[in-house]
Amino acid sequence: MTPETLAACHACAFAGLGRAWRAEEFARLLDDPRVLVAGTPEGFALARIVAGDAEILTVATRPAARRRGLARAALETLHAEVARRGAERVLLEVGAENVAARALYAALEYRPVGRREGYYARPDGGREDALVLERRLFR
C-alpha cells in the first residue's frame, strides 16, 4: 500500500478525532526496514520491531468496512510476521474508552500491563487515558 492509501484510510477511520496521520508521515515510517504494514486499503495495521518487541503504531478501518474482520486479519498477519522476525511480544496503546478496540484486542489475547493517564487528546479538549496492552507471541 502507498503512503497516500494509508493516509486516506487513516483519515476516514479517525475523522473528527484529530488523530489522522498524513501521507508524509506514513512515507517516513515505511522507509524504516523495521516497520511492517498488513491489511487492505479498507483496513490495516502498522507495526515497528525494536529490540525483540513489536509495537503496534496504528490500526485503522474505514467505518463502512468495520465489523468484517479486517483489523483482526491485519493484526494476525503482523503477529506472524513479527514473530518470524524475532519479536517475542507485541505492545500497543488503546484509548480506555474505546470499547470496540479493547474487545478486539482481548479476543486476540492482549492483556493490560499499564495505563497512561491523559495520553490522548479528545476533540472536546479533554484527555483520555491509554491502556498499555501486551501479547506474548510464544507461550
Contact map, one row per residue, 1 for C-alpha under 8 A:
1110110000000000000000000000000000000001100000000000000000000000000000000000000000000000000000000000000000000000000000000000000000000000000
1111110000000000000000000010000000000000000000000000000000000000000000000000000000000000000000000000000000000000000000000000000000000000000
1111111000000000000000111110010000000000000000000000000000000000000000000000000000000000000000000000000000000000000000000000000000000000000
0111111100000000000001100100000000000000000000000000000000000000000000000000000000000000000000000000000000000000000000000000000000000000000
1111111110000000000000100000000000000000100000000000000000000000000000000000000000000000000000000000000000000000000000000000000000000000000
1111111111000000000000100100000000000000100100000000000000000000000000000000000000000000000000000000000000000000000000000000000000000000000
0011111111100000000111100100000000000000000000000000000000000000000000000000000000000000000000000000000000000000000000000000000000000000000
0001111111110000000000000000000000000000000000000000000000000000000000000000000000000000000000000000000000000000000000000000000000000000000
0000111111111000000000000000000000000000111000000000000000011100000000000000000000000000000000000000000000000000000000000000000000000000000
0000011111111100000110000000000000000000000000000000000000011100000000000000000000000000000000000000000000000000000000000000000000000000000
0000001111111110001110000000000000000000000000000000000000000000000000000000000000000000000000000000000000000000000000000000000000000000000
0000000111111110000000000000000000000000000000000000000000000110000000000000000000000000000000000000000000000000000000000000000000000000000
0000000011111110000100000000000000000000000000000000000000011110000000000000000000000000000000000000000000000000000000000000000000000000000
0000000001111111111100000000000000000000000000000000000000010000000000000000000000000000000000000000000000000000000000000000000000000000000
0000000000111111111100000000000000000000000000000000000000000000000000000000000000000000000000000000000000000000000000000000000000000000000
0000000000000111110000000000000000000000000000000000000000000000000000000000000000000000000000000000000000000000000000000010000000000000000
0000000000000111111100000000000000000000000000000000000000000000000000000000000000000000000000000000000000000000000000000110000000000000000
0000000000000111111100000000000000000000000000000000000000000000000000000000000000000000000000000000000000000000000000000110000000000000000
0000000000100110111110000000000000000000000000000000000000000000000000000000000000000000000000000000000000000000000000000000000000000000000
0000001001101110111111000000000000000000000000000000000000000000000000000000000000000000000000000000000000000000000000000000000000000000000
0000001001100000001111101100000000000000000000000000000000000000000000000000000000000000000000000000000000000000000000000000000000000000000
0001001000000000000111111100000000000000000000000000000000000000000000000000000000000000000000000000000000000000000000000000000000000000000
0011111000000000000011111110000000000000000000000000000000000000000000000000000000000000000000000000000000000000000000000000000000000000000
0010000000000000000001111111000000000000000000000000000000000000000000000000000000000000000000000000000000000000000000000000000000000000000
0010000000000000000011111111100000000000000000000000000000000000000000000000000000000000000000000000000000000000000000000000000000000000000
0011011000000000000011111111110000000000000000000000000000000000000000000000000000000000000000000000000000000000000000000000000000000000000
0110000000000000000000111111111000000000000000000000000000000000000000000000000000000000000000000000000000000000000000000000000000000000000
0000000000000000000000011111111100000000000000000000000000000000000000000000000000000000000000000000000000000000000000000000000000000000000
0000000000000000000000001111111100100000000000000000000000000000000000000000000000000000000000000000000000000000000000000000000000000000000
0010000000000000000000000111111110110000000000000000000000000000000000000000000000000000000000000000000000000000000000000000000000000000000
0000000000000000000000000011111110100000000000000000000000000000000000000000000000000000000000000000000000000000000000000000000000000000000
0000000000000000000000000001111111100000000000000000000000000000000000000000000000000000000000000000000000000000000000000000000000000000000
0000000000000000000000000000011111110000000000000000000000000000000000000000000000000000000000000000000000000000000000000000000000000000000
0000000000000000000000000000000111110000000000011100000000000000000000000000000000000000000000000000000000000000000000000000000000000000000
0000000000000000000000000000111111111000000001111000000000000000000000000000000000000000000000000000000000000000000000000000000000000000000
0000000000000000000000000000010011111100000001110000000000000000000000000000010000000000000000000000000000000000000000000000000000000000000
0000000000000000000000000000000000111110000111100000000000000000000000000000010000000000000000000000000000000000000000000000000000000000000
0000000000000000000000000000000000011111000111000000000000000000000000000110110000000000000000000000000000000000000000000000000000000000000
0000000000000000000000000000000000001111111110000000000000000000000001101100000000000000000000000000000000000000000000000000000000000000000
1000000000000000000000000000000000000111111100000000000000000000000001000000000000000000000000000000000000000000000000000000000000000000000
1000110010000000000000000000000000000011111100000000000000000000000000000000000000000000000000000000000000000000000000000000000000000000000
0000000010000000000000000000000000000011111100000000000000001100100001000000000000000000000000000000000000000000000000000000000000000000000
0000000010000000000000000000000000000011111110000000000000111100100001100100000000000000000000000000000000000000000000000000000000000000000
0000010000000000000000000000000000001111111111000000000000111000000001100100000000000000000000000000000000000000000000000000000000000000000
0000000000000000000000000000000000001110001111100000000111110000000000100110010000000000000000000000000000000000000000000000000000000000000
0000000000000000000000000000000000111100000111110000000111100000000000000000000000000000000000000000000000000000000000000000000000000000000
0000000000000000000000000000000000111000000011111000011111000000000000000000010000000000000000000000000000000000000000000000000000000000000
0000000000000000000000000000000001110000000001111100011110000000000000000000000000000000000000000000000000000000000000000000000000000000000
0000000000000000000000000000000001100000000000111111111000000000000000000000000001000010000000000000000000000000000000000000000000000000000
0000000000000000000000000000000001000000000000011111111000000000000000000000000000000000000000000000000000000000000000000000000000000000000
0000000000000000000000000000000000000000000000001111100000000000000000000000000000000010000000000000000000000000000000000000000000000000000
0000000000000000000000000000000000000000000000001111110000000000000000000000000000000111100000000000000000000000000000000000000000000000000
0000000000000000000000000000000000000000000000001111111000000000000000000000000000000011111000000000000000000000000000000000000000000000000
0000000000000000000000000000000000000000000000111101111100000000000000000000000001000011111000000000000000000000000000000000000000000000000
0000000000000000000000000000000000000000000000111100111110000000000000000000000000000000011100000000000000000000000000000000000000000000000
0000000000000000000000000000000000000000000011110000011111100000000000000000000000000000011110000000000000000000000000000000000000000000000
0000000000000000000000000000000000000000000011110000001111100000000000000000000000000000000100000000000000000000000000000000000000000000000
0000000000000000000000000000000000000000000011100000000111110000000000000000000000000000000000000000000000000000000000000000000000000000000
0000000000000000000000000000000000000000001111000000000111111000000000100000000000000000000000000000000000000000000000000000000000000000000
0000000011001100000000000000000000000000001110000000000001111100000000100000000000000000000000000000000000000000000000000000000000000000000
0000000011001000000000000000000000000000011100000000000000111110110001100000000000000000000000000000000000000000000000000000000000000000000
0000000011011000000000000000000000000000011000000000000000011111110000000000000000000000000000000000000000000000000000000000000000000000000
0000000000011000000000000000000000000000000000000000000000001111110000000000000000000000000000000000000000000000000000000000000000000000000
0000000000000000000000000000000000000000000000000000000000000111110000000000000000000000000000000000000000000000000000000000000000000000000
0000000000000000000000000000000000000000011000000000000000001111111101000000000000000000000000000000000000000000000000000000000000000000000
0000000000000000000000000000000000000000000000000000000000001111111111000000000000000000000000000000000000000000000000000000000000000000000
0000000000000000000000000000000000000000000000000000000000000000111111000000000000000000000000000000000000000000000000000000000000000000000
0000000000000000000000000000000000000000000000000000000000000000111111000000000000000000000000000000000000000000000000000000000000000000000
0000000000000000000000000000000000000000000000000000000000000000011111111000000000000000000000000000000000000000000000000000000000000000000
0000000000000000000000000000000000000011011100000000000000001000111111111100000000000000000000000000000000000000000000000000000000000000000
0000000000000000000000000000000000000010001110000000000000111000000011111110000000000000000000000000000000000000000000000000000000000000000
0000000000000000000000000000000000000000000000000000000000000000000011111111000000000000000000000000000100010000000000000000000000000000000
0000000000000000000000000000000000000010000000000000000000000000000011111111100000000000000000000000000000000000000000000000000000000000000
0000000000000000000000000000000000000110001110000000000000000000000001111111110000000000000000000000000000000000000000000000000000000000000
0000000000000000000000000000000000000100000010000000000000000000000000111111111000000000000000000000000000000000000000000000000000000000000
0000000000000000000000000000000000000000000000000000000000000000000000011111111100000000000000000000000000000000000000000000000000000000000
0000000000000000000000000000000000000100000000000000000000000000000000001111111110000000000000000000000000000000000000000000000000000000000
0000000000000000000000000000000000011100000010100000000000000000000000000111111111000000000000000000000000000000000000000000000000000000000
0000000000000000000000000000000000000000000000000000000000000000000000000011111111100000010000000000000000000000000000000000000000000000100
0000000000000000000000000000000000000000000000000000000000000000000000000001111111110000000000000000000000000000000000000000000000000000000
0000000000000000000000000000000000000000000000000000000000000000000000000000111111111000000000000000000000000000000000000000000000000000000
0000000000000000000000000000000000000000000000001000010000000000000000000000011111111110000000000000000000000000000000000000000000000000000
0000000000000000000000000000000000000000000000000000000000000000000000000000001111111111000000000000000000000000000000000000000000000000100
0000000000000000000000000000000000000000000000000000000000000000000000000000000111111110000000000000000000000000000000000000000000000000000
0000000000000000000000000000000000000000000000000000000000000000000000000000000011111110000000000000000000000000000000000000000000000000000
0000000000000000000000000000000000000000000000000001000000000000000000000000000001111111000000000000000000000000000000000000000000000000000
0000000000000000000000000000000000000000000000001011110000000000000000000000000001111111110000000000000000000000000000000000000000000000100
0000000000000000000000000000000000000000000000000001110000000000000000000000000000100111110000000000000000000000000000000000000000000001110
0000000000000000000000000000000000000000000000000001110000000000000000000000000000000011111000000000000000000000000000000000000000000111110
0000000000000000000000000000000000000000000000000000111100000000000000000000001000000011111100000000000000000000000000000000000000000111100
0000000000000000000000000000000000000000000000000000111100000000000000000000000000000000111110000000000000000000000000000000000000011110000
0000000000000000000000000000000000000000000000000000001110000000000000000000000000000000011111000000000000000000000000000000000000011100000
0000000000000000000000000000000000000000000000000000000100000000000000000000000000000000001111100000000000000000000000000000000001111000000
0000000000000000000000000000000000000000000000000000000000000000000000000000000000000000000111110100110000000000000000000000000001111000000
0000000000000000000000000000000000000000000000000000000000000000000000000000000000000000000011111100000000000000000000010000000111100000000
0000000000000000000000000000000000000000000000000000000000000000000000000000000000000000000001111110010000000000000000000000000111100000000
0000000000000000000000000000000000000000000000000000000000000000000000000000000000000000000000111110000000000000000000000000000110000000000
0000000000000000000000000000000000000000000000000000000000000000000000000000000000000000000001111111110000000000000000000000000000000000000
0000000000000000000000000000000000000000000000000000000000000000000000000000000000000000000000011111111000000000000000000000000000000000000
0000000000000000000000000000000000000000000000000000000000000000000000000000000000000000000000000111111100000000000000000000000000000000000
0000000000000000000000000000000000000000000000000000000000000000000000000000000000000000000001000111111110000000000000000000000000000000000
0000000000000000000000000000000000000000000000000000000000000000000000000000000000000000000001010111111111000000000000000000000000000000000
0000000000000000000000000000000000000000000000000000000000000000000000000000000000000000000000000011111111100000000000000000000000000000000
0000000000000000000000000000000000000000000000000000000000000000000000010000000000000000000000000001111111110000000000000000000000000000000
0000000000000000000000000000000000000000000000000000000000000000000000000000000000000000000000000000111111111100000000000000000000000000000
0000000000000000000000000000000000000000000000000000000000000000000000000000000000000000000000000000011111111110000000000000000000000000000
0000000000000000000000000000000000000000000000000000000000000000000000000000000000000000000000000000001111111100000000000000000000000000000
0000000000000000000000000000000000000000000000000000000000000000000000010000000000000000000000000000000111111100000000000000000000000010000
0000000000000000000000000000000000000000000000000000000000000000000000000000000000000000000000000000000011111110000000000000000000000010000
0000000000000000000000000000000000000000000000000000000000000000000000000000000000000000000000000000000011111111000000000000000000001111000
0000000000000000000000000000000000000000000000000000000000000000000000000000000000000000000000000000000001001111100000000000000000001110000
0000000000000000000000000000000000000000000000000000000000000000000000000000000000000000000000000000000000000111110000000000000000111100000
0000000000000000000000000000000000000000000000000000000000000000000000000000000000000000000000000000000000000011111000000000000000111100000
0000000000000000000000000000000000000000000000000000000000000000000000000000000000000000000000000000000000000001111100000000000000111000000
0000000000000000000000000000000000000000000000000000000000000000000000000000000000000000000000000000000000000000111110000000000011110000000
0000000000000000000000000000000000000000000000000000000000000000000000000000000000000000000000000000000000000000011111100000000011110000000
0000000000000000000000000000000000000000000000000000000000000000000000000000000000000000000000000000000000000000001111100000000111000000000
0000000000000000000000000000000000000000000000000000000000000000000000000000000000000000000000000000000000000000000111111000001111000000000
0000000000000000000000000000000000000000000000000000000000000000000000000000000000000000000000000000000000000000000111111000001111000000000
0000000000000000000000000000000000000000000000000000000000000000000000000000000000000000000000100000000000000000000001111100001111000000000
0000000000000000000000000000000000000000000000000000000000000000000000000000000000000000000000000000000000000000000001111110111100000000000
0000000000000000110000000000000000000000000000000000000000000000000000000000000000000000000000000000000000000000000000011111111100000000000
0000000000000001110000000000000000000000000000000000000000000000000000000000000000000000000000000000000000000000000000001111110000000000000
0000000000000000000000000000000000000000000000000000000000000000000000000000000000000000000000000000000000000000000000000111110000000000000
0000000000000000000000000000000000000000000000000000000000000000000000000000000000000000000000000000000000000000000000001111111000000000000
0000000000000000000000000000000000000000000000000000000000000000000000000000000000000000000000000000000000000000000000001111111100000000000
0000000000000000000000000000000000000000000000000000000000000000000000000000000000000000000000000000000000000000000001111100111110000000000
0000000000000000000000000000000000000000000000000000000000000000000000000000000000000000000000111000000000000000000011111100011111000000000
0000000000000000000000000000000000000000000000000000000000000000000000000000000000000000000000111000000000000000001111110000001111100000000
0000000000000000000000000000000000000000000000000000000000000000000000000000000000000000000011110000000000000000001111110000000111110000000
0000000000000000000000000000000000000000000000000000000000000000000000000000000000000000000011110000000000000001111100000000000011111000000
0000000000000000000000000000000000000000000000000000000000000000000000000000000000000000001111000000000000000001111100000000000001111100000
0000000000000000000000000000000000000000000000000000000000000000000000000000000000000000001111000000000000000111110000000000000000111110000
0000000000000000000000000000000000000000000000000000000000000000000000000000000000000000111100000000000000000111100000000000000000011111000
0000000000000000000000000000000000000000000000000000000000000000000000000000000000000000111000000000000000011110000000000000000000001111100
0000000000000000000000000000000000000000000000000000000000000000000000000000000000000001110000000000000000000100000000000000000000000111111
0000000000000000000000000000000000000000000000000000000000000000000000000000001000100011110000000000000000000000000000000000000000000011111
0000000000000000000000000000000000000000000000000000000000000000000000000000000000000001100000000000000000000000000000000000000000000001111
0000000000000000000000000000000000000000000000000000000000000000000000000000000000000000000000000000000000000000000000000000000000000001111
